[in-house]
Amino acid sequence: MRLPMPPVACFVDGLVVAVERGTPLGDVLRAQAVDAREQYKRDLIEAGGRCEALMLQPAVLPMPYGCPDPWWLARVVAARWCP
């Protein structure tokens, strides 16, 4: 049965291939750990890039009357679009 989670599916597929071919499991697991770390780093960089682009867009909205925080709009955008 296939799982809808790509990292888990990749892990299981790697184990199956290693067992079928007789490849040492330690080497396969190390390679998978490196791949998982790199994917995590790429995901973080992409999320940061999306948030940075959103924060750079000019926002010409009037500040609510009596708003003590001039960064209220930046916080709203960041809370909505940044994980």
mmCIF file of the N, C-alpha and C atoms, coordinates in Angstrom:
data_MODEL
# 
_entry.id   MODEL 
# 
loop_
_atom_site.group_PDB 
_atom_site.id 
_atom_site.type_symbol 
_atom_site.label_atom_id 
_atom_site.label_alt_id 
_atom_site.label_comp_id 
_atom_site.label_asym_id 
_atom_site.label_entity_id 
_atom_site.label_seq_id 
_atom_site.pdbx_PDB_ins_code 
_atom_site.Cartn_x 
_atom_site.Cartn_y 
_atom_site.Cartn_z 
_atom_site.occupancy 
_atom_site.B_iso_or_equiv 
_atom_site.pdbx_formal_charge 
_atom_site.auth_seq_id 
_atom_site.auth_comp_id 
_atom_site.auth_asym_id 
_atom_site.auth_atom_id 
_atom_site.pdbx_PDB_model_num 
ATOM 1   N N  . MET A 1 1  ? 0.843  -1.183 0.000  1.00 0.00 ? 1  MET A N  1 
ATOM 2   C CA . MET A 1 1  ? 0.000  0.000  0.000  1.00 0.00 ? 1  MET A CA 1 
ATOM 3   C C  . MET A 1 1  ? 0.890  1.248  0.000  1.00 0.00 ? 1  MET A C  1 
ATOM 4   N N  . ARG A 1 2  ? 0.595  2.170  -0.862 1.00 0.00 ? 2  ARG A N  1 
ATOM 5   C CA . ARG A 1 2  ? 1.364  3.406  -0.964 1.00 0.00 ? 2  ARG A CA 1 
ATOM 6   C C  . ARG A 1 2  ? 0.816  4.450  0.000  1.00 0.00 ? 2  ARG A C  1 
ATOM 7   N N  . LEU A 1 3  ? 1.711  5.187  0.594  1.00 0.00 ? 3  LEU A N  1 
ATOM 8   C CA . LEU A 1 3  ? 1.312  6.271  1.494  1.00 0.00 ? 3  LEU A CA 1 
ATOM 9   C C  . LEU A 1 3  ? 1.313  7.582  0.724  1.00 0.00 ? 3  LEU A C  1 
ATOM 10  N N  . PRO A 1 4  ? 0.431  8.505  1.090  1.00 0.00 ? 4  PRO A N  1 
ATOM 11  C CA . PRO A 1 4  ? 0.392  9.783  0.390  1.00 0.00 ? 4  PRO A CA 1 
ATOM 12  C C  . PRO A 1 4  ? 1.501  10.739 0.817  1.00 0.00 ? 4  PRO A C  1 
ATOM 13  N N  . MET A 1 5  ? 2.432  10.276 1.661  1.00 0.00 ? 5  MET A N  1 
ATOM 14  C CA . MET A 1 5  ? 3.518  11.129 2.131  1.00 0.00 ? 5  MET A CA 1 
ATOM 15  C C  . MET A 1 5  ? 4.784  10.784 1.350  1.00 0.00 ? 5  MET A C  1 
ATOM 16  N N  . PRO A 1 6  ? 5.260  11.696 0.484  1.00 0.00 ? 6  PRO A N  1 
ATOM 17  C CA . PRO A 1 6  ? 6.420  11.387 -0.363 1.00 0.00 ? 6  PRO A CA 1 
ATOM 18  C C  . PRO A 1 6  ? 7.677  10.983 0.404  1.00 0.00 ? 6  PRO A C  1 
ATOM 19  N N  . PRO A 1 7  ? 8.033  11.621 1.543  1.00 0.00 ? 7  PRO A N  1 
ATOM 20  C CA . PRO A 1 7  ? 9.251  11.185 2.230  1.00 0.00 ? 7  PRO A CA 1 
ATOM 21  C C  . PRO A 1 7  ? 9.171  9.734  2.729  1.00 0.00 ? 7  PRO A C  1 
ATOM 22  N N  . VAL A 1 8  ? 8.007  9.342  3.218  1.00 0.00 ? 8  VAL A N  1 
ATOM 23  C CA . VAL A 1 8  ? 7.851  7.974  3.719  1.00 0.00 ? 8  VAL A CA 1 
ATOM 24  C C  . VAL A 1 8  ? 7.892  6.991  2.555  1.00 0.00 ? 8  VAL A C  1 
ATOM 25  N N  . ALA A 1 9  ? 7.229  7.329  1.466  1.00 0.00 ? 9  ALA A N  1 
ATOM 26  C CA . ALA A 1 9  ? 7.234  6.455  0.294  1.00 0.00 ? 9  ALA A CA 1 
ATOM 27  C C  . ALA A 1 9  ? 8.652  6.294  -0.251 1.00 0.00 ? 9  ALA A C  1 
ATOM 28  N N  . CYS A 1 10 ? 9.418  7.383  -0.291 1.00 0.00 ? 10 CYS A N  1 
ATOM 29  C CA . CYS A 1 10 ? 10.804 7.327  -0.761 1.00 0.00 ? 10 CYS A CA 1 
ATOM 30  C C  . CYS A 1 10 ? 11.647 6.453  0.160  1.00 0.00 ? 10 CYS A C  1 
ATOM 31  N N  . PHE A 1 11 ? 11.437 6.580  1.451  1.00 0.00 ? 11 PHE A N  1 
ATOM 32  C CA . PHE A 1 11 ? 12.167 5.771  2.431  1.00 0.00 ? 11 PHE A CA 1 
ATOM 33  C C  . PHE A 1 11 ? 11.896 4.283  2.220  1.00 0.00 ? 11 PHE A C  1 
ATOM 34  N N  . VAL A 1 12 ? 10.628 3.928  2.096  1.00 0.00 ? 12 VAL A N  1 
ATOM 35  C CA . VAL A 1 12 ? 10.256 2.523  1.926  1.00 0.00 ? 12 VAL A CA 1 
ATOM 36  C C  . VAL A 1 12 ? 10.777 1.987  0.601  1.00 0.00 ? 12 VAL A C  1 
ATOM 37  N N  . ASP A 1 13 ? 10.641 2.773  -0.470 1.00 0.00 ? 13 ASP A N  1 
ATOM 38  C CA . ASP A 1 13 ? 11.148 2.334  -1.767 1.00 0.00 ? 13 ASP A CA 1 
ATOM 39  C C  . ASP A 1 13 ? 12.656 2.103  -1.712 1.00 0.00 ? 13 ASP A C  1 
ATOM 40  N N  . GLY A 1 14 ? 13.376 2.985  -1.028 1.00 0.00 ? 14 GLY A N  1 
ATOM 41  C CA . GLY A 1 14 ? 14.823 2.820  -0.893 1.00 0.00 ? 14 GLY A CA 1 
ATOM 42  C C  . GLY A 1 14 ? 15.185 1.550  -0.139 1.00 0.00 ? 14 GLY A C  1 
ATOM 43  N N  . LEU A 1 15 ? 14.438 1.247  0.912  1.00 0.00 ? 15 LEU A N  1 
ATOM 44  C CA . LEU A 1 15 ? 14.690 0.017  1.663  1.00 0.00 ? 15 LEU A CA 1 
ATOM 45  C C  . LEU A 1 15 ? 14.406 -1.220 0.817  1.00 0.00 ? 15 LEU A C  1 
ATOM 46  N N  . VAL A 1 16 ? 13.330 -1.189 0.073  1.00 0.00 ? 16 VAL A N  1 
ATOM 47  C CA . VAL A 1 16 ? 12.970 -2.339 -0.764 1.00 0.00 ? 16 VAL A CA 1 
ATOM 48  C C  . VAL A 1 16 ? 14.046 -2.573 -1.822 1.00 0.00 ? 16 VAL A C  1 
ATOM 49  N N  . VAL A 1 17 ? 14.482 -1.503 -2.467 1.00 0.00 ? 17 VAL A N  1 
ATOM 50  C CA . VAL A 1 17 ? 15.510 -1.636 -3.500 1.00 0.00 ? 17 VAL A CA 1 
ATOM 51  C C  . VAL A 1 17 ? 16.815 -2.136 -2.886 1.00 0.00 ? 17 VAL A C  1 
ATOM 52  N N  . ALA A 1 18 ? 17.173 -1.630 -1.715 1.00 0.00 ? 18 ALA A N  1 
ATOM 53  C CA . ALA A 1 18 ? 18.408 -2.056 -1.062 1.00 0.00 ? 18 ALA A CA 1 
ATOM 54  C C  . ALA A 1 18 ? 18.368 -3.542 -0.715 1.00 0.00 ? 18 ALA A C  1 
ATOM 55  N N  . VAL A 1 19 ? 17.251 -4.003 -0.209 1.00 0.00 ? 19 VAL A N  1 
ATOM 56  C CA . VAL A 1 19 ? 17.128 -5.413 0.143  1.00 0.00 ? 19 VAL A CA 1 
ATOM 57  C C  . VAL A 1 19 ? 17.158 -6.279 -1.112 1.00 0.00 ? 19 VAL A C  1 
ATOM 58  N N  . GLU A 1 20 ? 16.476 -5.854 -2.176 1.00 0.00 ? 20 GLU A N  1 
ATOM 59  C CA . GLU A 1 20 ? 16.453 -6.634 -3.414 1.00 0.00 ? 20 GLU A CA 1 
ATOM 60  C C  . GLU A 1 20 ? 17.830 -6.737 -4.049 1.00 0.00 ? 20 GLU A C  1 
ATOM 61  N N  . ARG A 1 21 ? 18.599 -5.661 -4.005 1.00 0.00 ? 21 ARG A N  1 
ATOM 62  C CA . ARG A 1 21 ? 19.915 -5.642 -4.658 1.00 0.00 ? 21 ARG A CA 1 
ATOM 63  C C  . ARG A 1 21 ? 21.050 -6.089 -3.729 1.00 0.00 ? 21 ARG A C  1 
ATOM 64  N N  . GLY A 1 22 ? 20.778 -6.191 -2.449 1.00 0.00 ? 22 GLY A N  1 
ATOM 65  C CA . GLY A 1 22 ? 21.813 -6.582 -1.508 1.00 0.00 ? 22 GLY A CA 1 
ATOM 66  C C  . GLY A 1 22 ? 22.737 -5.442 -1.121 1.00 0.00 ? 22 GLY A C  1 
ATOM 67  N N  . THR A 1 23 ? 22.282 -4.212 -1.311 1.00 0.00 ? 23 THR A N  1 
ATOM 68  C CA . THR A 1 23 ? 23.067 -3.037 -0.945 1.00 0.00 ? 23 THR A CA 1 
ATOM 69  C C  . THR A 1 23 ? 23.056 -2.879 0.580  1.00 0.00 ? 23 THR A C  1 
ATOM 70  N N  . PRO A 1 24 ? 24.194 -2.497 1.174  1.00 0.00 ? 24 PRO A N  1 
ATOM 71  C CA . PRO A 1 24 ? 24.195 -2.280 2.631  1.00 0.00 ? 24 PRO A CA 1 
ATOM 72  C C  . PRO A 1 24 ? 23.174 -1.210 3.038  1.00 0.00 ? 24 PRO A C  1 
ATOM 73  N N  . LEU A 1 25 ? 22.378 -1.513 4.047  1.00 0.00 ? 25 LEU A N  1 
ATOM 74  C CA . LEU A 1 25 ? 21.322 -0.600 4.478  1.00 0.00 ? 25 LEU A CA 1 
ATOM 75  C C  . LEU A 1 25 ? 21.888 0.690  5.044  1.00 0.00 ? 25 LEU A C  1 
ATOM 76  N N  . GLY A 1 26 ? 23.037 0.621  5.681  1.00 0.00 ? 26 GLY A N  1 
ATOM 77  C CA . GLY A 1 26 ? 23.640 1.825  6.257  1.00 0.00 ? 26 GLY A CA 1 
ATOM 78  C C  . GLY A 1 26 ? 23.921 2.875  5.195  1.00 0.00 ? 26 GLY A C  1 
ATOM 79  N N  . ASP A 1 27 ? 24.452 2.448  4.057  1.00 0.00 ? 27 ASP A N  1 
ATOM 80  C CA . ASP A 1 27 ? 24.741 3.393  2.964  1.00 0.00 ? 27 ASP A CA 1 
ATOM 81  C C  . ASP A 1 27 ? 23.454 4.009  2.413  1.00 0.00 ? 27 ASP A C  1 
ATOM 82  N N  . VAL A 1 28 ? 22.435 3.169  2.277  1.00 0.00 ? 28 VAL A N  1 
ATOM 83  C CA . VAL A 1 28 ? 21.155 3.657  1.743  1.00 0.00 ? 28 VAL A CA 1 
ATOM 84  C C  . VAL A 1 28 ? 20.530 4.657  2.710  1.00 0.00 ? 28 VAL A C  1 
ATOM 85  N N  . LEU A 1 29 ? 20.550 4.347  3.986  1.00 0.00 ? 29 LEU A N  1 
ATOM 86  C CA . LEU A 1 29 ? 19.949 5.245  4.979  1.00 0.00 ? 29 LEU A CA 1 
ATOM 87  C C  . LEU A 1 29 ? 20.709 6.567  5.075  1.00 0.00 ? 29 LEU A C  1 
ATOM 88  N N  . ARG A 1 30 ? 22.052 6.511  4.968  1.00 0.00 ? 30 ARG A N  1 
ATOM 89  C CA . ARG A 1 30 ? 22.830 7.763  4.988  1.00 0.00 ? 30 ARG A CA 1 
ATOM 90  C C  . ARG A 1 30 ? 22.478 8.635  3.786  1.00 0.00 ? 30 ARG A C  1 
ATOM 91  N N  . ALA A 1 31 ? 22.393 8.011  2.626  1.00 0.00 ? 31 ALA A N  1 
ATOM 92  C CA . ALA A 1 31 ? 22.055 8.773  1.416  1.00 0.00 ? 31 ALA A CA 1 
ATOM 93  C C  . ALA A 1 31 ? 20.658 9.377  1.525  1.00 0.00 ? 31 ALA A C  1 
ATOM 94  N N  . GLN A 1 32 ? 19.733 8.623  2.077  1.00 0.00 ? 32 GLN A N  1 
ATOM 95  C CA . GLN A 1 32 ? 18.375 9.147  2.242  1.00 0.00 ? 32 GLN A CA 1 
ATOM 96  C C  . GLN A 1 32 ? 18.345 10.288 3.257  1.00 0.00 ? 32 GLN A C  1 
ATOM 97  N N  . ALA A 1 33 ? 19.143 10.195 4.301  1.00 0.00 ? 33 ALA A N  1 
ATOM 98  C CA . ALA A 1 33 ? 19.189 11.269 5.298  1.00 0.00 ? 33 ALA A CA 1 
ATOM 99  C C  . ALA A 1 33 ? 19.730 12.550 4.670  1.00 0.00 ? 33 ALA A C  1 
ATOM 100 N N  . VAL A 1 34 ? 20.758 12.425 3.844  1.00 0.00 ? 34 VAL A N  1 
ATOM 101 C CA . VAL A 1 34 ? 21.314 13.599 3.159  1.00 0.00 ? 34 VAL A CA 1 
ATOM 102 C C  . VAL A 1 34 ? 20.268 14.207 2.234  1.00 0.00 ? 34 VAL A C  1 
ATOM 103 N N  . ASP A 1 35 ? 19.578 13.358 1.470  1.00 0.00 ? 35 ASP A N  1 
ATOM 104 C CA . ASP A 1 35 ? 18.538 13.856 0.566  1.00 0.00 ? 35 ASP A CA 1 
ATOM 105 C C  . ASP A 1 35 ? 17.414 14.551 1.328  1.00 0.00 ? 35 ASP A C  1 
ATOM 106 N N  . ALA A 1 36 ? 17.006 13.979 2.459  1.00 0.00 ? 36 ALA A N  1 
ATOM 107 C CA . ALA A 1 36 ? 15.922 14.578 3.249  1.00 0.00 ? 36 ALA A CA 1 
ATOM 108 C C  . ALA A 1 36 ? 16.338 15.932 3.810  1.00 0.00 ? 36 ALA A C  1 
ATOM 109 N N  . ARG A 1 37 ? 17.588 16.046 4.273  1.00 0.00 ? 37 ARG A N  1 
ATOM 110 C CA . ARG A 1 37 ? 18.072 17.334 4.790  1.00 0.00 ? 37 ARG A CA 1 
ATOM 111 C C  . ARG A 1 37 ? 18.116 18.389 3.699  1.00 0.00 ? 37 ARG A C  1 
ATOM 112 N N  . GLU A 1 38 ? 18.588 18.004 2.525  1.00 0.00 ? 38 GLU A N  1 
ATOM 113 C CA . GLU A 1 38 ? 18.653 18.952 1.406  1.00 0.00 ? 38 GLU A CA 1 
ATOM 114 C C  . GLU A 1 38 ? 17.260 19.403 0.986  1.00 0.00 ? 38 GLU A C  1 
ATOM 115 N N  . GLN A 1 39 ? 16.307 18.475 0.958  1.00 0.00 ? 39 GLN A N  1 
ATOM 116 C CA . GLN A 1 39 ? 14.935 18.839 0.603  1.00 0.00 ? 39 GLN A CA 1 
ATOM 117 C C  . GLN A 1 39 ? 14.344 19.803 1.629  1.00 0.00 ? 39 GLN A C  1 
ATOM 118 N N  . TYR A 1 40 ? 14.624 19.566 2.908  1.00 0.00 ? 40 TYR A N  1 
ATOM 119 C CA . TYR A 1 40 ? 14.146 20.452 3.972  1.00 0.00 ? 40 TYR A CA 1 
ATOM 120 C C  . TYR A 1 40 ? 14.728 21.856 3.805  1.00 0.00 ? 40 TYR A C  1 
ATOM 121 N N  . LYS A 1 41 ? 16.016 21.928 3.491  1.00 0.00 ? 41 LYS A N  1 
ATOM 122 C CA . LYS A 1 41 ? 16.653 23.226 3.276  1.00 0.00 ? 41 LYS A CA 1 
ATOM 123 C C  . LYS A 1 41 ? 16.037 23.951 2.083  1.00 0.00 ? 41 LYS A C  1 
ATOM 124 N N  . ARG A 1 42 ? 15.792 23.212 0.992  1.00 0.00 ? 42 ARG A N  1 
ATOM 125 C CA . ARG A 1 42 ? 15.166 23.834 -0.188 1.00 0.00 ? 42 ARG A CA 1 
ATOM 126 C C  . ARG A 1 42 ? 13.776 24.352 0.143  1.00 0.00 ? 42 ARG A C  1 
ATOM 127 N N  . ASP A 1 43 ? 13.009 23.569 0.893  1.00 0.00 ? 43 ASP A N  1 
ATOM 128 C CA . ASP A 1 43 ? 11.658 24.005 1.276  1.00 0.00 ? 43 ASP A CA 1 
ATOM 129 C C  . ASP A 1 43 ? 11.704 25.271 2.124  1.00 0.00 ? 43 ASP A C  1 
ATOM 130 N N  . LEU A 1 44 ? 12.665 25.344 3.059  1.00 0.00 ? 44 LEU A N  1 
ATOM 131 C CA . LEU A 1 44 ? 12.797 26.538 3.893  1.00 0.00 ? 44 LEU A CA 1 
ATOM 132 C C  . LEU A 1 44 ? 13.161 27.767 3.061  1.00 0.00 ? 44 LEU A C  1 
ATOM 133 N N  . ILE A 1 45 ? 14.087 27.588 2.128  1.00 0.00 ? 45 ILE A N  1 
ATOM 134 C CA . ILE A 1 45 ? 14.500 28.715 1.284  1.00 0.00 ? 45 ILE A CA 1 
ATOM 135 C C  . ILE A 1 45 ? 13.338 29.184 0.411  1.00 0.00 ? 45 ILE A C  1 
ATOM 136 N N  . GLU A 1 46 ? 12.565 28.248 -0.131 1.00 0.00 ? 46 GLU A N  1 
ATOM 137 C CA . GLU A 1 46 ? 11.407 28.635 -0.949 1.00 0.00 ? 46 GLU A CA 1 
ATOM 138 C C  . GLU A 1 46 ? 10.362 29.372 -0.118 1.00 0.00 ? 46 GLU A C  1 
ATOM 139 N N  . ALA A 1 47 ? 10.084 28.886 1.083  1.00 0.00 ? 47 ALA A N  1 
ATOM 140 C CA . ALA A 1 47 ? 9.101  29.554 1.943  1.00 0.00 ? 47 ALA A CA 1 
ATOM 141 C C  . ALA A 1 47 ? 9.585  30.951 2.318  1.00 0.00 ? 47 ALA A C  1 
ATOM 142 N N  . GLY A 1 48 ? 10.871 31.073 2.616  1.00 0.00 ? 48 GLY A N  1 
ATOM 143 C CA . GLY A 1 48 ? 11.423 32.389 2.935  1.00 0.00 ? 48 GLY A CA 1 
ATOM 144 C C  . GLY A 1 48 ? 11.355 33.333 1.756  1.00 0.00 ? 48 GLY A C  1 
ATOM 145 N N  . GLY A 1 49 ? 11.604 32.822 0.568  1.00 0.00 ? 49 GLY A N  1 
ATOM 146 C CA . GLY A 1 49 ? 11.521 33.657 -0.632 1.00 0.00 ? 49 GLY A CA 1 
ATOM 147 C C  . GLY A 1 49 ? 10.106 34.154 -0.886 1.00 0.00 ? 49 GLY A C  1 
ATOM 148 N N  . ARG A 1 50 ? 9.108  33.289 -0.658 1.00 0.00 ? 50 ARG A N  1 
ATOM 149 C CA . ARG A 1 50 ? 7.717  33.710 -0.850 1.00 0.00 ? 50 ARG A CA 1 
ATOM 150 C C  . ARG A 1 50 ? 7.348  34.797 0.155  1.00 0.00 ? 50 ARG A C  1 
ATOM 151 N N  . CYS A 1 51 ? 7.753  34.623 1.403  1.00 0.00 ? 51 CYS A N  1 
ATOM 152 C CA . CYS A 1 51 ? 7.429  35.616 2.431  1.00 0.00 ? 51 CYS A CA 1 
ATOM 153 C C  . CYS A 1 51 ? 8.145  36.936 2.151  1.00 0.00 ? 51 CYS A C  1 
ATOM 154 N N  . GLU A 1 52 ? 9.395  36.850 1.717  1.00 0.00 ? 52 GLU A N  1 
ATOM 155 C CA . GLU A 1 52 ? 10.146 38.068 1.432  1.00 0.00 ? 52 GLU A CA 1 
ATOM 156 C C  . GLU A 1 52 ? 9.502  38.842 0.289  1.00 0.00 ? 52 GLU A C  1 
ATOM 157 N N  . ALA A 1 53 ? 9.080  38.140 -0.744 1.00 0.00 ? 53 ALA A N  1 
ATOM 158 C CA . ALA A 1 53 ? 8.445  38.806 -1.878 1.00 0.00 ? 53 ALA A CA 1 
ATOM 159 C C  . ALA A 1 53 ? 7.139  39.477 -1.460 1.00 0.00 ? 53 ALA A C  1 
ATOM 160 N N  . LEU A 1 54 ? 6.386  38.819 -0.602 1.00 0.00 ? 54 LEU A N  1 
ATOM 161 C CA . LEU A 1 54 ? 5.138  39.416 -0.136 1.00 0.00 ? 54 LEU A CA 1 
ATOM 162 C C  . LEU A 1 54 ? 5.391  40.657 0.703  1.00 0.00 ? 54 LEU A C  1 
ATOM 163 N N  . MET A 1 55 ? 6.445  40.636 1.512  1.00 0.00 ? 55 MET A N  1 
ATOM 164 C CA . MET A 1 55 ? 6.726  41.772 2.378  1.00 0.00 ? 55 MET A CA 1 
ATOM 165 C C  . MET A 1 55 ? 7.277  42.967 1.591  1.00 0.00 ? 55 MET A C  1 
ATOM 166 N N  . LEU A 1 56 ? 7.843  42.719 0.417  1.00 0.00 ? 56 LEU A N  1 
ATOM 167 C CA . LEU A 1 56 ? 8.408  43.800 -0.374 1.00 0.00 ? 56 LEU A CA 1 
ATOM 168 C C  . LEU A 1 56 ? 7.362  44.536 -1.213 1.00 0.00 ? 56 LEU A C  1 
ATOM 169 N N  . GLN A 1 57 ? 6.188  43.951 -1.358 1.00 0.00 ? 57 GLN A N  1 
ATOM 170 C CA . GLN A 1 57 ? 5.149  44.608 -2.136 1.00 0.00 ? 57 GLN A CA 1 
ATOM 171 C C  . GLN A 1 57 ? 4.715  45.880 -1.415 1.00 0.00 ? 57 GLN A C  1 
ATOM 172 N N  . PRO A 1 58 ? 4.590  46.951 -2.163 1.00 0.00 ? 58 PRO A N  1 
ATOM 173 C CA . PRO A 1 58 ? 4.155  48.184 -1.503 1.00 0.00 ? 58 PRO A CA 1 
ATOM 174 C C  . PRO A 1 58 ? 2.707  48.067 -1.024 1.00 0.00 ? 58 PRO A C  1 
ATOM 175 N N  . ALA A 1 59 ? 2.495  48.524 0.157  1.00 0.00 ? 59 ALA A N  1 
ATOM 176 C CA . ALA A 1 59 ? 1.160  48.484 0.736  1.00 0.00 ? 59 ALA A CA 1 
ATOM 177 C C  . ALA A 1 59 ? 0.713  49.916 0.997  1.00 0.00 ? 59 ALA A C  1 
ATOM 178 N N  . VAL A 1 60 ? -0.243 50.361 0.224  1.00 0.00 ? 60 VAL A N  1 
ATOM 179 C CA . VAL A 1 60 ? -0.743 51.717 0.398  1.00 0.00 ? 60 VAL A CA 1 
ATOM 180 C C  . VAL A 1 60 ? -2.154 51.606 0.966  1.00 0.00 ? 60 VAL A C  1 
ATOM 181 N N  . LEU A 1 61 ? -2.195 51.323 2.249  1.00 0.00 ? 61 LEU A N  1 
ATOM 182 C CA . LEU A 1 61 ? -3.468 51.248 2.950  1.00 0.00 ? 61 LEU A CA 1 
ATOM 183 C C  . LEU A 1 61 ? -3.408 52.203 4.126  1.00 0.00 ? 61 LEU A C  1 
ATOM 184 N N  . PRO A 1 62 ? -4.482 52.870 4.401  1.00 0.00 ? 62 PRO A N  1 
ATOM 185 C CA . PRO A 1 62 ? -4.468 53.783 5.547  1.00 0.00 ? 62 PRO A CA 1 
ATOM 186 C C  . PRO A 1 62 ? -4.362 52.989 6.848  1.00 0.00 ? 62 PRO A C  1 
ATOM 187 N N  . MET A 1 63 ? -3.593 53.513 7.765  1.00 0.00 ? 63 MET A N  1 
ATOM 188 C CA . MET A 1 63 ? -3.471 52.889 9.068  1.00 0.00 ? 63 MET A CA 1 
ATOM 189 C C  . MET A 1 63 ? -4.749 53.177 9.847  1.00 0.00 ? 63 MET A C  1 
ATOM 190 N N  . PRO A 1 64 ? -5.276 52.176 10.532 1.00 0.00 ? 64 PRO A N  1 
ATOM 191 C CA . PRO A 1 64 ? -6.498 52.415 11.304 1.00 0.00 ? 64 PRO A CA 1 
ATOM 192 C C  . PRO A 1 64 ? -6.292 53.548 12.308 1.00 0.00 ? 64 PRO A C  1 
ATOM 193 N N  . TYR A 1 65 ? -7.336 54.302 12.508 1.00 0.00 ? 65 TYR A N  1 
ATOM 194 C CA . TYR A 1 65 ? -7.265 55.451 13.412 1.00 0.00 ? 65 TYR A CA 1 
ATOM 195 C C  . TYR A 1 65 ? -6.854 54.992 14.806 1.00 0.00 ? 65 TYR A C  1 
ATOM 196 N N  . GLY A 1 66 ? -5.841 55.607 15.335 1.00 0.00 ? 66 GLY A N  1 
ATOM 197 C CA . GLY A 1 66 ? -5.398 55.303 16.685 1.00 0.00 ? 66 GLY A CA 1 
ATOM 198 C C  . GLY A 1 66 ? -4.574 54.035 16.789 1.00 0.00 ? 66 GLY A C  1 
ATOM 199 N N  . CYS A 1 67 ? -4.100 53.499 15.673 1.00 0.00 ? 67 CYS A N  1 
ATOM 200 C CA . CYS A 1 67 ? -3.308 52.265 15.704 1.00 0.00 ? 67 CYS A CA 1 
ATOM 201 C C  . CYS A 1 67 ? -1.913 52.591 16.245 1.00 0.00 ? 67 CYS A C  1 
ATOM 202 N N  . PRO A 1 68 ? -1.530 52.018 17.375 1.00 0.00 ? 68 PRO A N  1 
ATOM 203 C CA . PRO A 1 68 ? -0.228 52.336 17.959 1.00 0.00 ? 68 PRO A CA 1 
ATOM 204 C C  . PRO A 1 68 ? 0.924  51.617 17.268 1.00 0.00 ? 68 PRO A C  1 
ATOM 205 N N  . ASP A 1 69 ? 0.641  50.598 16.459 1.00 0.00 ? 69 ASP A N  1 
ATOM 206 C CA . ASP A 1 69 ? 1.690  49.795 15.849 1.00 0.00 ? 69 ASP A CA 1 
ATOM 207 C C  . ASP A 1 69 ? 1.774  50.097 14.352 1.00 0.00 ? 69 ASP A C  1 
ATOM 208 N N  . PRO A 1 70 ? 2.825  50.787 13.889 1.00 0.00 ? 70 PRO A N  1 
ATOM 209 C CA . PRO A 1 70 ? 2.925  51.101 12.464 1.00 0.00 ? 70 PRO A CA 1 
ATOM 210 C C  . PRO A 1 70 ? 3.202  49.870 11.603 1.00 0.00 ? 70 PRO A C  1 
ATOM 211 N N  . TRP A 1 71 ? 3.564  48.760 12.193 1.00 0.00 ? 71 TRP A N  1 
ATOM 212 C CA . TRP A 1 71 ? 3.857  47.547 11.429 1.00 0.00 ? 71 TRP A CA 1 
ATOM 213 C C  . TRP A 1 71 ? 2.685  46.575 11.434 1.00 0.00 ? 71 TRP A C  1 
ATOM 214 N N  . TRP A 1 72 ? 1.495  47.024 11.712 1.00 0.00 ? 72 TRP A N  1 
ATOM 215 C CA . TRP A 1 72 ? 0.341  46.136 11.808 1.00 0.00 ? 72 TRP A CA 1 
ATOM 216 C C  . TRP A 1 72 ? 0.090  45.386 10.512 1.00 0.00 ? 72 TRP A C  1 
ATOM 217 N N  . LEU A 1 73 ? 0.247  46.054 9.373  1.00 0.00 ? 73 LEU A N  1 
ATOM 218 C CA . LEU A 1 73 ? -0.026 45.405 8.096  1.00 0.00 ? 73 LEU A CA 1 
ATOM 219 C C  . LEU A 1 73 ? 1.008  44.317 7.810  1.00 0.00 ? 73 LEU A C  1 
ATOM 220 N N  . ALA A 1 74 ? 2.277  44.588 8.114  1.00 0.00 ? 74 ALA A N  1 
ATOM 221 C CA . ALA A 1 74 ? 3.313  43.584 7.892  1.00 0.00 ? 74 ALA A CA 1 
ATOM 222 C C  . ALA A 1 74 ? 3.042  42.342 8.723  1.00 0.00 ? 74 ALA A C  1 
ATOM 223 N N  . ARG A 1 75 ? 2.579  42.527 9.950  1.00 0.00 ? 75 ARG A N  1 
ATOM 224 C CA . ARG A 1 75 ? 2.289  41.384 10.809 1.00 0.00 ? 75 ARG A CA 1 
ATOM 225 C C  . ARG A 1 75 ? 1.094  40.589 10.278 1.00 0.00 ? 75 ARG A C  1 
ATOM 226 N N  . VAL A 1 76 ? 0.093  41.272 9.764  1.00 0.00 ? 76 VAL A N  1 
ATOM 227 C CA . VAL A 1 76 ? -1.073 40.588 9.207  1.00 0.00 ? 76 VAL A CA 1 
ATOM 228 C C  . VAL A 1 76 ? -0.680 39.771 7.991  1.00 0.00 ? 76 VAL A C  1 
ATOM 229 N N  . VAL A 1 77 ? 0.112  40.357 7.098  1.00 0.00 ? 77 VAL A N  1 
ATOM 230 C CA . VAL A 1 77 ? 0.550  39.640 5.886  1.00 0.00 ? 77 VAL A CA 1 
ATOM 231 C C  . VAL A 1 77 ? 1.415  38.448 6.268  1.00 0.00 ? 77 VAL A C  1 
ATOM 232 N N  . ALA A 1 78 ? 2.345  38.647 7.189  1.00 0.00 ? 78 ALA A N  1 
ATOM 233 C CA . ALA A 1 78 ? 3.226  37.556 7.586  1.00 0.00 ? 78 ALA A CA 1 
ATOM 234 C C  . ALA A 1 78 ? 2.445  36.427 8.246  1.00 0.00 ? 78 ALA A C  1 
ATOM 235 N N  . ALA A 1 79 ? 1.476  36.766 9.064  1.00 0.00 ? 79 ALA A N  1 
ATOM 236 C CA . ALA A 1 79 ? 0.684  35.735 9.727  1.00 0.00 ? 79 ALA A CA 1 
ATOM 237 C C  . ALA A 1 79 ? -0.155 34.957 8.736  1.00 0.00 ? 79 ALA A C  1 
ATOM 238 N N  . ARG A 1 80 ? -0.578 35.612 7.675  1.00 0.00 ? 80 ARG A N  1 
ATOM 239 C CA . ARG A 1 80 ? -1.450 34.943 6.698  1.00 0.00 ? 80 ARG A CA 1 
ATOM 240 C C  . ARG A 1 80 ? -0.658 34.092 5.707  1.00 0.00 ? 80 ARG A C  1 
ATOM 241 N N  . TRP A 1 81 ? 0.501  34.568 5.235  1.00 0.00 ? 81 TRP A N  1 
ATOM 242 C CA . TRP A 1 81 ? 1.191  33.924 4.128  1.00 0.00 ? 81 TRP A CA 1 
ATOM 243 C C  . TRP A 1 81 ? 2.457  33.196 4.494  1.00 0.00 ? 81 TRP A C  1 
ATOM 244 N N  . CYS A 1 82 ? 3.018  33.424 5.672  1.00 0.00 ? 82 CYS A N  1 
ATOM 245 C CA . CYS A 1 82 ? 4.270  32.782 6.048  1.00 0.00 ? 82 CYS A CA 1 
ATOM 246 C C  . CYS A 1 82 ? 3.968  31.665 7.057  1.00 0.00 ? 82 CYS A C  1 
ATOM 247 N N  . PRO A 1 83 ? 4.553  30.496 6.824  1.00 0.00 ? 83 PRO A N  1 
ATOM 248 C CA . PRO A 1 83 ? 4.283  29.367 7.738  1.00 0.00 ? 83 PRO A CA 1 
ATOM 249 C C  . PRO A 1 83 ? 4.901  29.575 9.095  1.00 0.00 ? 83 PRO A C  1 
# 
